[in-house]
């Protein structure tokens, strides 16, 4: 009888995270591989669990610039320069929403006017007060 693998095995349940390398680590690996013989480069990469494509990218970054090019880029939205910009953005969104509601209301009023004309119902104009 074959046994099934345990579902509580922690090694398979955890989601692996994205690896991030510091600029100092990248520079150290580049120095090691630059000074290594052709057969030793593969051993260095295997030892650290790296791919040759990473090494290529790091070399290109080093050639374009120095340490700045080797530091990882920050992800996500950039911080806003002006704190008042949040309020301006909120008010613009609110204005756009109110304009859409007004367009819908005007469309509904137009349909109501046409229906009242078809049915022969007199509607009070905004200038005239309604009689009760």
Chimera marker file (.cmm) of the C-alpha trace (Angstrom):
<marker_set name="trace">
<marker id="1" x="0.000" y="0.000" z="0.000" r="1" g="1" b="0" radius="0.5"/>
<marker id="2" x="1.449" y="3.371" z="-1.038" r="1" g="1" b="0" radius="0.5"/>
<marker id="3" x="1.428" y="6.178" z="1.472" r="1" g="1" b="0" radius="0.5"/>
<marker id="4" x="0.567" y="9.701" z="0.485" r="1" g="1" b="0" radius="0.5"/>
<marker id="5" x="2.906" y="12.568" z="1.321" r="1" g="1" b="0" radius="0.5"/>
<marker id="6" x="2.051" y="14.531" z="4.425" r="1" g="1" b="0" radius="0.5"/>
<marker id="7" x="0.240" y="17.793" z="3.801" r="1" g="1" b="0" radius="0.5"/>
<marker id="8" x="1.837" y="19.380" z="6.849" r="1" g="1" b="0" radius="0.5"/>
<marker id="9" x="5.304" y="19.374" z="5.266" r="1" g="1" b="0" radius="0.5"/>
<marker id="10" x="6.447" y="22.969" z="5.809" r="1" g="1" b="0" radius="0.5"/>
<marker id="11" x="8.919" y="22.914" z="2.949" r="1" g="1" b="0" radius="0.5"/>
<marker id="12" x="6.194" y="22.565" z="0.339" r="1" g="1" b="0" radius="0.5"/>
<marker id="13" x="3.592" y="24.853" z="1.910" r="1" g="1" b="0" radius="0.5"/>
<marker id="14" x="5.550" y="28.067" z="2.139" r="1" g="1" b="0" radius="0.5"/>
<marker id="15" x="5.559" y="30.275" z="-0.911" r="1" g="1" b="0" radius="0.5"/>
<marker id="16" x="9.103" y="31.205" z="-1.871" r="1" g="1" b="0" radius="0.5"/>
<marker id="17" x="9.846" y="34.907" z="-1.790" r="1" g="1" b="0" radius="0.5"/>
<marker id="18" x="11.636" y="36.972" z="-4.368" r="1" g="1" b="0" radius="0.5"/>
<marker id="19" x="15.378" y="36.943" z="-3.822" r="1" g="1" b="0" radius="0.5"/>
<marker id="20" x="17.014" y="40.323" z="-3.423" r="1" g="1" b="0" radius="0.5"/>
<marker id="21" x="20.735" y="40.882" z="-3.593" r="1" g="1" b="0" radius="0.5"/>
<marker id="22" x="22.626" y="43.819" z="-2.162" r="1" g="1" b="0" radius="0.5"/>
<marker id="23" x="24.959" y="45.891" z="-4.283" r="1" g="1" b="0" radius="0.5"/>
<marker id="24" x="27.916" y="44.696" z="-2.195" r="1" g="1" b="0" radius="0.5"/>
<marker id="25" x="27.011" y="41.036" z="-2.828" r="1" g="1" b="0" radius="0.5"/>
<marker id="26" x="26.657" y="41.684" z="-6.564" r="1" g="1" b="0" radius="0.5"/>
<marker id="27" x="30.024" y="43.414" z="-6.692" r="1" g="1" b="0" radius="0.5"/>
<marker id="28" x="31.688" y="40.583" z="-4.747" r="1" g="1" b="0" radius="0.5"/>
<marker id="29" x="30.277" y="37.967" z="-7.136" r="1" g="1" b="0" radius="0.5"/>
<marker id="30" x="31.343" y="40.023" z="-10.149" r="1" g="1" b="0" radius="0.5"/>
<marker id="31" x="34.881" y="40.335" z="-8.765" r="1" g="1" b="0" radius="0.5"/>
<marker id="32" x="35.051" y="36.585" z="-8.112" r="1" g="1" b="0" radius="0.5"/>
<marker id="33" x="33.798" y="35.698" z="-11.581" r="1" g="1" b="0" radius="0.5"/>
<marker id="34" x="36.011" y="38.279" z="-13.304" r="1" g="1" b="0" radius="0.5"/>
<marker id="35" x="39.103" y="36.783" z="-11.654" r="1" g="1" b="0" radius="0.5"/>
<marker id="36" x="37.996" y="33.143" z="-12.064" r="1" g="1" b="0" radius="0.5"/>
<marker id="37" x="38.968" y="30.658" z="-14.751" r="1" g="1" b="0" radius="0.5"/>
<marker id="38" x="36.208" y="29.692" z="-17.233" r="1" g="1" b="0" radius="0.5"/>
<marker id="39" x="35.398" y="26.435" z="-15.395" r="1" g="1" b="0" radius="0.5"/>
<marker id="40" x="35.274" y="28.081" z="-11.985" r="1" g="1" b="0" radius="0.5"/>
<marker id="41" x="32.512" y="30.548" z="-12.914" r="1" g="1" b="0" radius="0.5"/>
<marker id="42" x="29.913" y="27.777" z="-13.039" r="1" g="1" b="0" radius="0.5"/>
<marker id="43" x="31.020" y="26.521" z="-9.623" r="1" g="1" b="0" radius="0.5"/>
<marker id="44" x="30.656" y="30.006" z="-8.130" r="1" g="1" b="0" radius="0.5"/>
<marker id="45" x="27.179" y="30.371" z="-9.602" r="1" g="1" b="0" radius="0.5"/>
<marker id="46" x="26.108" y="26.920" z="-8.331" r="1" g="1" b="0" radius="0.5"/>
<marker id="47" x="27.506" y="27.631" z="-4.880" r="1" g="1" b="0" radius="0.5"/>
<marker id="48" x="25.348" y="30.748" z="-4.535" r="1" g="1" b="0" radius="0.5"/>
<marker id="49" x="22.348" y="29.413" z="-6.478" r="1" g="1" b="0" radius="0.5"/>
<marker id="50" x="22.640" y="32.022" z="-9.226" r="1" g="1" b="0" radius="0.5"/>
<marker id="51" x="21.902" y="31.907" z="-12.936" r="1" g="1" b="0" radius="0.5"/>
<marker id="52" x="24.285" y="33.056" z="-15.636" r="1" g="1" b="0" radius="0.5"/>
<marker id="53" x="21.631" y="35.513" z="-16.874" r="1" g="1" b="0" radius="0.5"/>
<marker id="54" x="21.841" y="37.330" z="-13.519" r="1" g="1" b="0" radius="0.5"/>
<marker id="55" x="25.580" y="37.591" z="-13.925" r="1" g="1" b="0" radius="0.5"/>
<marker id="56" x="25.095" y="39.049" z="-17.413" r="1" g="1" b="0" radius="0.5"/>
<marker id="57" x="22.557" y="41.596" z="-16.137" r="1" g="1" b="0" radius="0.5"/>
<marker id="58" x="24.810" y="42.605" z="-13.265" r="1" g="1" b="0" radius="0.5"/>
<marker id="59" x="27.767" y="43.080" z="-15.634" r="1" g="1" b="0" radius="0.5"/>
<marker id="60" x="25.698" y="45.290" z="-17.926" r="1" g="1" b="0" radius="0.5"/>
<marker id="61" x="24.516" y="47.341" z="-14.954" r="1" g="1" b="0" radius="0.5"/>
<marker id="62" x="28.088" y="47.704" z="-13.730" r="1" g="1" b="0" radius="0.5"/>
<marker id="63" x="29.219" y="48.852" z="-17.171" r="1" g="1" b="0" radius="0.5"/>
<marker id="64" x="26.446" y="51.486" z="-17.341" r="1" g="1" b="0" radius="0.5"/>
<marker id="65" x="27.114" y="52.895" z="-13.902" r="1" g="1" b="0" radius="0.5"/>
<marker id="66" x="28.629" y="51.981" z="-10.595" r="1" g="1" b="0" radius="0.5"/>
<marker id="67" x="26.936" y="50.997" z="-7.336" r="1" g="1" b="0" radius="0.5"/>
<marker id="68" x="23.748" y="52.886" z="-8.209" r="1" g="1" b="0" radius="0.5"/>
<marker id="69" x="23.112" y="50.623" z="-11.188" r="1" g="1" b="0" radius="0.5"/>
<marker id="70" x="23.578" y="47.517" z="-9.041" r="1" g="1" b="0" radius="0.5"/>
<marker id="71" x="21.097" y="48.511" z="-6.324" r="1" g="1" b="0" radius="0.5"/>
<marker id="72" x="17.622" y="47.059" z="-6.775" r="1" g="1" b="0" radius="0.5"/>
<marker id="73" x="14.922" y="49.345" z="-8.094" r="1" g="1" b="0" radius="0.5"/>
<marker id="74" x="12.133" y="50.157" z="-5.701" r="1" g="1" b="0" radius="0.5"/>
<marker id="75" x="8.728" y="48.971" z="-6.795" r="1" g="1" b="0" radius="0.5"/>
<marker id="76" x="5.364" y="50.556" z="-6.241" r="1" g="1" b="0" radius="0.5"/>
<marker id="77" x="3.956" y="54.039" z="-6.533" r="1" g="1" b="0" radius="0.5"/>
<marker id="78" x="6.234" y="56.998" z="-6.108" r="1" g="1" b="0" radius="0.5"/>
<marker id="79" x="5.562" y="59.280" z="-3.148" r="1" g="1" b="0" radius="0.5"/>
<marker id="80" x="3.774" y="62.502" z="-4.016" r="1" g="1" b="0" radius="0.5"/>
<marker id="81" x="5.779" y="65.692" z="-3.697" r="1" g="1" b="0" radius="0.5"/>
<marker id="82" x="2.874" y="67.871" z="-2.502" r="1" g="1" b="0" radius="0.5"/>
<marker id="83" x="0.600" y="66.652" z="0.325" r="1" g="1" b="0" radius="0.5"/>
<marker id="84" x="-2.196" y="68.924" z="-0.964" r="1" g="1" b="0" radius="0.5"/>
<marker id="85" x="-2.228" y="66.921" z="-4.192" r="1" g="1" b="0" radius="0.5"/>
<marker id="86" x="-4.189" y="64.133" z="-2.459" r="1" g="1" b="0" radius="0.5"/>
<marker id="87" x="-6.980" y="66.588" z="-1.653" r="1" g="1" b="0" radius="0.5"/>
<marker id="88" x="-6.959" y="67.979" z="-5.205" r="1" g="1" b="0" radius="0.5"/>
<marker id="89" x="-7.162" y="64.464" z="-6.665" r="1" g="1" b="0" radius="0.5"/>
<marker id="90" x="-10.032" y="63.542" z="-4.323" r="1" g="1" b="0" radius="0.5"/>
<marker id="91" x="-11.960" y="66.688" z="-5.261" r="1" g="1" b="0" radius="0.5"/>
<marker id="92" x="-11.443" y="66.044" z="-8.979" r="1" g="1" b="0" radius="0.5"/>
<marker id="93" x="-12.782" y="62.495" z="-8.615" r="1" g="1" b="0" radius="0.5"/>
<marker id="94" x="-15.765" y="63.816" z="-6.652" r="1" g="1" b="0" radius="0.5"/>
<marker id="95" x="-16.453" y="66.488" z="-9.287" r="1" g="1" b="0" radius="0.5"/>
<marker id="96" x="-16.353" y="63.921" z="-12.085" r="1" g="1" b="0" radius="0.5"/>
<marker id="97" x="-18.781" y="61.707" z="-10.151" r="1" g="1" b="0" radius="0.5"/>
<marker id="98" x="-21.210" y="64.611" z="-9.576" r="1" g="1" b="0" radius="0.5"/>
<marker id="99" x="-21.036" y="65.548" z="-13.279" r="1" g="1" b="0" radius="0.5"/>
<marker id="100" x="-21.958" y="61.978" z="-14.254" r="1" g="1" b="0" radius="0.5"/>
<marker id="101" x="-24.910" y="62.035" z="-11.843" r="1" g="1" b="0" radius="0.5"/>
<marker id="102" x="-26.063" y="65.380" z="-13.277" r="1" g="1" b="0" radius="0.5"/>
<marker id="103" x="-25.946" y="64.022" z="-16.838" r="1" g="1" b="0" radius="0.5"/>
<marker id="104" x="-28.072" y="61.039" z="-15.802" r="1" g="1" b="0" radius="0.5"/>
<marker id="105" x="-30.551" y="63.283" z="-13.977" r="1" g="1" b="0" radius="0.5"/>
<marker id="106" x="-30.875" y="65.603" z="-17.004" r="1" g="1" b="0" radius="0.5"/>
<marker id="107" x="-31.441" y="62.599" z="-19.265" r="1" g="1" b="0" radius="0.5"/>
<marker id="108" x="-34.187" y="61.292" z="-16.966" r="1" g="1" b="0" radius="0.5"/>
<marker id="109" x="-35.852" y="64.729" z="-16.834" r="1" g="1" b="0" radius="0.5"/>
<marker id="110" x="-35.774" y="64.927" z="-20.628" r="1" g="1" b="0" radius="0.5"/>
<marker id="111" x="-37.469" y="61.526" z="-20.902" r="1" g="1" b="0" radius="0.5"/>
<marker id="112" x="-40.089" y="62.591" z="-18.340" r="1" g="1" b="0" radius="0.5"/>
<marker id="113" x="-40.871" y="65.739" z="-20.375" r="1" g="1" b="0" radius="0.5"/>
<marker id="114" x="-41.321" y="63.708" z="-23.556" r="1" g="1" b="0" radius="0.5"/>
<marker id="115" x="-43.584" y="61.205" z="-21.806" r="1" g="1" b="0" radius="0.5"/>
<marker id="116" x="-45.681" y="64.007" z="-20.306" r="1" g="1" b="0" radius="0.5"/>
<marker id="117" x="-46.109" y="65.615" z="-23.760" r="1" g="1" b="0" radius="0.5"/>
<marker id="118" x="-47.159" y="62.267" z="-25.247" r="1" g="1" b="0" radius="0.5"/>
<marker id="119" x="-49.703" y="61.706" z="-22.457" r="1" g="1" b="0" radius="0.5"/>
<marker id="120" x="-50.872" y="65.338" z="-22.511" r="1" g="1" b="0" radius="0.5"/>
<marker id="121" x="-49.876" y="66.039" z="-18.923" r="1" g="1" b="0" radius="0.5"/>
<marker id="122" x="-48.940" y="69.645" z="-18.169" r="1" g="1" b="0" radius="0.5"/>
<marker id="123" x="-45.797" y="69.987" z="-16.065" r="1" g="1" b="0" radius="0.5"/>
<marker id="124" x="-45.038" y="73.003" z="-13.920" r="1" g="1" b="0" radius="0.5"/>
<marker id="125" x="-42.051" y="74.994" z="-15.117" r="1" g="1" b="0" radius="0.5"/>
<marker id="126" x="-39.360" y="75.917" z="-12.598" r="1" g="1" b="0" radius="0.5"/>
<marker id="127" x="-40.507" y="79.579" z="-12.680" r="1" g="1" b="0" radius="0.5"/>
<marker id="128" x="-44.150" y="78.772" z="-11.775" r="1" g="1" b="0" radius="0.5"/>
<marker id="129" x="-45.079" y="77.624" z="-8.283" r="1" g="1" b="0" radius="0.5"/>
<marker id="130" x="-47.064" y="74.421" z="-8.137" r="1" g="1" b="0" radius="0.5"/>
<marker id="131" x="-50.719" y="74.586" z="-7.066" r="1" g="1" b="0" radius="0.5"/>
<marker id="132" x="-51.939" y="72.280" z="-4.375" r="1" g="1" b="0" radius="0.5"/>
<link id1="1" id2="2" r="1" g="1" b="0" radius="0.2"/>
<link id1="2" id2="3" r="1" g="1" b="0" radius="0.2"/>
<link id1="3" id2="4" r="1" g="1" b="0" radius="0.2"/>
<link id1="4" id2="5" r="1" g="1" b="0" radius="0.2"/>
<link id1="5" id2="6" r="1" g="1" b="0" radius="0.2"/>
<link id1="6" id2="7" r="1" g="1" b="0" radius="0.2"/>
<link id1="7" id2="8" r="1" g="1" b="0" radius="0.2"/>
<link id1="8" id2="9" r="1" g="1" b="0" radius="0.2"/>
<link id1="9" id2="10" r="1" g="1" b="0" radius="0.2"/>
<link id1="10" id2="11" r="1" g="1" b="0" radius="0.2"/>
<link id1="11" id2="12" r="1" g="1" b="0" radius="0.2"/>
<link id1="12" id2="13" r="1" g="1" b="0" radius="0.2"/>
<link id1="13" id2="14" r="1" g="1" b="0" radius="0.2"/>
<link id1="14" id2="15" r="1" g="1" b="0" radius="0.2"/>
<link id1="15" id2="16" r="1" g="1" b="0" radius="0.2"/>
<link id1="16" id2="17" r="1" g="1" b="0" radius="0.2"/>
<link id1="17" id2="18" r="1" g="1" b="0" radius="0.2"/>
<link id1="18" id2="19" r="1" g="1" b="0" radius="0.2"/>
<link id1="19" id2="20" r="1" g="1" b="0" radius="0.2"/>
<link id1="20" id2="21" r="1" g="1" b="0" radius="0.2"/>
<link id1="21" id2="22" r="1" g="1" b="0" radius="0.2"/>
<link id1="22" id2="23" r="1" g="1" b="0" radius="0.2"/>
<link id1="23" id2="24" r="1" g="1" b="0" radius="0.2"/>
<link id1="24" id2="25" r="1" g="1" b="0" radius="0.2"/>
<link id1="25" id2="26" r="1" g="1" b="0" radius="0.2"/>
<link id1="26" id2="27" r="1" g="1" b="0" radius="0.2"/>
<link id1="27" id2="28" r="1" g="1" b="0" radius="0.2"/>
<link id1="28" id2="29" r="1" g="1" b="0" radius="0.2"/>
<link id1="29" id2="30" r="1" g="1" b="0" radius="0.2"/>
<link id1="30" id2="31" r="1" g="1" b="0" radius="0.2"/>
<link id1="31" id2="32" r="1" g="1" b="0" radius="0.2"/>
<link id1="32" id2="33" r="1" g="1" b="0" radius="0.2"/>
<link id1="33" id2="34" r="1" g="1" b="0" radius="0.2"/>
<link id1="34" id2="35" r="1" g="1" b="0" radius="0.2"/>
<link id1="35" id2="36" r="1" g="1" b="0" radius="0.2"/>
<link id1="36" id2="37" r="1" g="1" b="0" radius="0.2"/>
<link id1="37" id2="38" r="1" g="1" b="0" radius="0.2"/>
<link id1="38" id2="39" r="1" g="1" b="0" radius="0.2"/>
<link id1="39" id2="40" r="1" g="1" b="0" radius="0.2"/>
<link id1="40" id2="41" r="1" g="1" b="0" radius="0.2"/>
<link id1="41" id2="42" r="1" g="1" b="0" radius="0.2"/>
<link id1="42" id2="43" r="1" g="1" b="0" radius="0.2"/>
<link id1="43" id2="44" r="1" g="1" b="0" radius="0.2"/>
<link id1="44" id2="45" r="1" g="1" b="0" radius="0.2"/>
<link id1="45" id2="46" r="1" g="1" b="0" radius="0.2"/>
<link id1="46" id2="47" r="1" g="1" b="0" radius="0.2"/>
<link id1="47" id2="48" r="1" g="1" b="0" radius="0.2"/>
<link id1="48" id2="49" r="1" g="1" b="0" radius="0.2"/>
<link id1="49" id2="50" r="1" g="1" b="0" radius="0.2"/>
<link id1="50" id2="51" r="1" g="1" b="0" radius="0.2"/>
<link id1="51" id2="52" r="1" g="1" b="0" radius="0.2"/>
<link id1="52" id2="53" r="1" g="1" b="0" radius="0.2"/>
<link id1="53" id2="54" r="1" g="1" b="0" radius="0.2"/>
<link id1="54" id2="55" r="1" g="1" b="0" radius="0.2"/>
<link id1="55" id2="56" r="1" g="1" b="0" radius="0.2"/>
<link id1="56" id2="57" r="1" g="1" b="0" radius="0.2"/>
<link id1="57" id2="58" r="1" g="1" b="0" radius="0.2"/>
<link id1="58" id2="59" r="1" g="1" b="0" radius="0.2"/>
<link id1="59" id2="60" r="1" g="1" b="0" radius="0.2"/>
<link id1="60" id2="61" r="1" g="1" b="0" radius="0.2"/>
<link id1="61" id2="62" r="1" g="1" b="0" radius="0.2"/>
<link id1="62" id2="63" r="1" g="1" b="0" radius="0.2"/>
<link id1="63" id2="64" r="1" g="1" b="0" radius="0.2"/>
<link id1="64" id2="65" r="1" g="1" b="0" radius="0.2"/>
<link id1="65" id2="66" r="1" g="1" b="0" radius="0.2"/>
<link id1="66" id2="67" r="1" g="1" b="0" radius="0.2"/>
<link id1="67" id2="68" r="1" g="1" b="0" radius="0.2"/>
<link id1="68" id2="69" r="1" g="1" b="0" radius="0.2"/>
<link id1="69" id2="70" r="1" g="1" b="0" radius="0.2"/>
<link id1="70" id2="71" r="1" g="1" b="0" radius="0.2"/>
<link id1="71" id2="72" r="1" g="1" b="0" radius="0.2"/>
<link id1="72" id2="73" r="1" g="1" b="0" radius="0.2"/>
<link id1="73" id2="74" r="1" g="1" b="0" radius="0.2"/>
<link id1="74" id2="75" r="1" g="1" b="0" radius="0.2"/>
<link id1="75" id2="76" r="1" g="1" b="0" radius="0.2"/>
<link id1="76" id2="77" r="1" g="1" b="0" radius="0.2"/>
<link id1="77" id2="78" r="1" g="1" b="0" radius="0.2"/>
<link id1="78" id2="79" r="1" g="1" b="0" radius="0.2"/>
<link id1="79" id2="80" r="1" g="1" b="0" radius="0.2"/>
<link id1="80" id2="81" r="1" g="1" b="0" radius="0.2"/>
<link id1="81" id2="82" r="1" g="1" b="0" radius="0.2"/>
<link id1="82" id2="83" r="1" g="1" b="0" radius="0.2"/>
<link id1="83" id2="84" r="1" g="1" b="0" radius="0.2"/>
<link id1="84" id2="85" r="1" g="1" b="0" radius="0.2"/>
<link id1="85" id2="86" r="1" g="1" b="0" radius="0.2"/>
<link id1="86" id2="87" r="1" g="1" b="0" radius="0.2"/>
<link id1="87" id2="88" r="1" g="1" b="0" radius="0.2"/>
<link id1="88" id2="89" r="1" g="1" b="0" radius="0.2"/>
<link id1="89" id2="90" r="1" g="1" b="0" radius="0.2"/>
<link id1="90" id2="91" r="1" g="1" b="0" radius="0.2"/>
<link id1="91" id2="92" r="1" g="1" b="0" radius="0.2"/>
<link id1="92" id2="93" r="1" g="1" b="0" radius="0.2"/>
<link id1="93" id2="94" r="1" g="1" b="0" radius="0.2"/>
<link id1="94" id2="95" r="1" g="1" b="0" radius="0.2"/>
<link id1="95" id2="96" r="1" g="1" b="0" radius="0.2"/>
<link id1="96" id2="97" r="1" g="1" b="0" radius="0.2"/>
<link id1="97" id2="98" r="1" g="1" b="0" radius="0.2"/>
<link id1="98" id2="99" r="1" g="1" b="0" radius="0.2"/>
<link id1="99" id2="100" r="1" g="1" b="0" radius="0.2"/>
<link id1="100" id2="101" r="1" g="1" b="0" radius="0.2"/>
<link id1="101" id2="102" r="1" g="1" b="0" radius="0.2"/>
<link id1="102" id2="103" r="1" g="1" b="0" radius="0.2"/>
<link id1="103" id2="104" r="1" g="1" b="0" radius="0.2"/>
<link id1="104" id2="105" r="1" g="1" b="0" radius="0.2"/>
<link id1="105" id2="106" r="1" g="1" b="0" radius="0.2"/>
<link id1="106" id2="107" r="1" g="1" b="0" radius="0.2"/>
<link id1="107" id2="108" r="1" g="1" b="0" radius="0.2"/>
<link id1="108" id2="109" r="1" g="1" b="0" radius="0.2"/>
<link id1="109" id2="110" r="1" g="1" b="0" radius="0.2"/>
<link id1="110" id2="111" r="1" g="1" b="0" radius="0.2"/>
<link id1="111" id2="112" r="1" g="1" b="0" radius="0.2"/>
<link id1="112" id2="113" r="1" g="1" b="0" radius="0.2"/>
<link id1="113" id2="114" r="1" g="1" b="0" radius="0.2"/>
<link id1="114" id2="115" r="1" g="1" b="0" radius="0.2"/>
<link id1="115" id2="116" r="1" g="1" b="0" radius="0.2"/>
<link id1="116" id2="117" r="1" g="1" b="0" radius="0.2"/>
<link id1="117" id2="118" r="1" g="1" b="0" radius="0.2"/>
<link id1="118" id2="119" r="1" g="1" b="0" radius="0.2"/>
<link id1="119" id2="120" r="1" g="1" b="0" radius="0.2"/>
<link id1="120" id2="121" r="1" g="1" b="0" radius="0.2"/>
<link id1="121" id2="122" r="1" g="1" b="0" radius="0.2"/>
<link id1="122" id2="123" r="1" g="1" b="0" radius="0.2"/>
<link id1="123" id2="124" r="1" g="1" b="0" radius="0.2"/>
<link id1="124" id2="125" r="1" g="1" b="0" radius="0.2"/>
<link id1="125" id2="126" r="1" g="1" b="0" radius="0.2"/>
<link id1="126" id2="127" r="1" g="1" b="0" radius="0.2"/>
<link id1="127" id2="128" r="1" g="1" b="0" radius="0.2"/>
<link id1="128" id2="129" r="1" g="1" b="0" radius="0.2"/>
<link id1="129" id2="130" r="1" g="1" b="0" radius="0.2"/>
<link id1="130" id2="131" r="1" g="1" b="0" radius="0.2"/>
<link id1="131" id2="132" r="1" g="1" b="0" radius="0.2"/>
</marker_set>
